């Protein structure tokens, strides 16, 4: 019965995300003029208000306690191609380009929605970067981590929704170096170098895992609990 309930909840989540994606694809004509960033350049880290706000620490700890804890083996068959991304969100803008616009300051995009100038603050390592080519869009819960904690059982449309989810706190623009150092590691094996970001990162990770009904291994949950402790520091 529990398995059936989880399946129904996950189906409802993906149905809602698919509906939002459909609205995004039809919300603007292909000739729409891309938005131009209007944030003032202050030399400081941009506000996190652009990133979908994860639950607060109290709620995150409650969600952490509700996650199914299980060892995660390498499930055969993984490929990034099984999580199609980046998809068109509106006009000529794909998920990467929308995230670059959302997370940057003074972002200017050309008529193909490519970021030609702007500044990005990488929350993971504290770097300020002025070239989009040096920015990666990180999946907070990596695609391969999702695969081995439940996504191997999803359909391709479900994996597409996960890989392009702008509704939950799953996508963030960070330095290419920090993203590639992280790879497919969970918090038991990698944490953002900036300890000051551990609180937000753990809350975001837990939120995504809970939303998508993904499992967590013991080392992962222990690390997440430790990171949540920094919320009160």
N, C-alpha and C positions, 0 to 999 in steps of 0.2 A: 504493500500500500504506500509506504514512504517513497519508493521508487516511482510510483505512478504520480504522486503529488509533485515530486521534483520535476518529472517530465512535463507535467501540465504547467508548472510555474515557468520553466525554461521556455516552453512553447509560447507562452504569453509574452515573455520578454522579447523574444525574437520577432514575434508578430508586431509588437509596438515599434521596435527598431526598424523593421522593414517598412512600416508605414511612414515613419519619419524620413527614411531614405527616399521613398517615393515622392514625398512632398518636396524634399530638397531638389530632386531631379526636375521637378516641374515648376518650382517656385519662381524661376527667372529664365528669360529667354537666353539662347546661346550668345546673343549679341550684347548682353548686359555689360555695363561698365563695371570692372572690378572695383571693390572698395579700396580706398587709400587710407592707411593708418593715420590717425589724428592725435595719438598720444604725445604729450610733451616729453621731450628728452630731458630727463632729470639727472642722468648718470647713476641712478639707483635701480635696484631690481624692480621690474614692473610688478604691479599688484597681482595677486593670485586670483583676482576676481574673474579673470577670463577662463581659468581652468574650472571645469565643473567641480563644484565644491564637494569633497567627500564628507561622509558623516563625521560628527565630532568624535573625540576620543572615547567617550563613554559608550556611544552607540557602536563605534568600531570594535571595542572590546567585546561587546555583546555579540556582534556578528562573528567575530573571531571564534568565540565559544560555540557558535552554531555550525561552523564549518565541519564537514566530514574530514576527519584526520585519517590519512592512509598513506602507505609507502607509495612512491611514484616511480615506476619502472619506465625505462625507455620503450615506449610503445612503437613498434615498427610502422613504417609507412609515412612518417612525417615528411612534409615538404612545405615550404613557404607558399608554393603555388596553390596549396589547398586552402589558403586564407587569402583570397583575391583582394589586393589593395594596390594602389590607392584608387578608389572609385570616384566618379564625378559627383560632386555635392551640389553644385549649382553653376549654370553657365559653363565656362571653361575651367572652373576651379575644382581640383580634386581634393581629397582629404588632407594630403600633405600641405597643399597650398592654403587651405582654410586654417589649418593649425598654425602654420607660419604667420599668417595674418593675425590670428587670435593672440598668440603668445609673444609677438614682437612689439617693438616701439617704432613709430614713424615708418611703418612698412609701406613701400610703394611697389605696386604690381603693374606689369605690362599688360597688353591686351590679350595675352594668353594666360594671365593670372600668375605668372612667375614673379617671385619676389626679386626685384632688381636692386633694392636698397632697404636698409632697416637695421635695427639692432636687436639682438636677442640675449637675454640673460639666462644662462644654463643653471637651473636650480640644483642640479646634482653636484656640480663642482665649482660653482661661483664664477665661471668665466663669462665675460661679456664678448659677444661675437658680432661682427658687422658684415658677415657674408653668409647668405643662405646655403651656399655650397658646403659650409662647415657645420651645418646644423642637421641633425637627424631627428626624425619624429619617432620617439620611443613608445612602444607598447608597454605600459607600466607592468602588466602581466604579459610576459613575452609569448609569442605565438607557440613556440615549442613547449614552453611550460604549460600553456593551456592544453596543448595536445596530449601531454602525458598526465594531465589531471582531469580529463573528461572530454575535451573537444574532439578527440579522435572518434567519438561516437556521434558527432554532429553532422548535419548535412552541409554541403558547400555553401548554400545561402546563409546558414547560421554562422558559419565561420567567417563569411564575408562581412556580416553585420558586426561581429566581434572585432574584426581587424580594422574597421572603419568607424568605430563607435565614438562619436563626438558628444554623446549625451552623458555618458559616465566619465569618471576621472581616469580614463584609460590611455589617452594620447597626450603627449607633452613634447614640446620642442626643447632639445638639449644638445650639448656639444657632441659632435660625432665621436670624440674620444671616449667620453663617459658612457655613451650608449654601447659602443663596441666592447668596452671593458666589461660591461654588465652582461652582454650576450643574452643567453637564455637562462641565466641564474635566478634563483629565487632568493629572498632575503636571508636564508640560512647560509648562502654562499656569496652574496654581494649586497652591500648597502651603499647608498650615495655617499661619496667622500665627505660631503658637508653634513656633519651630524645635526646641524640645525634644521635640515630638511627631513630627518627621519620621521618626525611626527606626521607630516603631511603625506610622505611616501607610504608609510605603513597603513594609514587610513585609506588612501587611494587603493592600495593593493587589496586590502581586505574587502573594500566595497566592491571591486570588480569580481573577486572570487565569489563573494556572496551573491551578487547579482546574477552571475552565470552558473551558479551551483557547481563550482569547481572544487576539487578536493585540495587539501594541503597536507604536507608531510610533517612529522613531528619537529624536525629541526627548523622548518619554515615557521611553524606556529610559535615556537619558542623565541625565534628572532623577532617576529612581529610583536610579541608581547613586550620584549625588551625595548623595541623602538617606540611603542606606545607610551612607555614609561617616560620618554623624553617630552611628551606633551605637557607634563606637569612640572618640568624642570625650570 
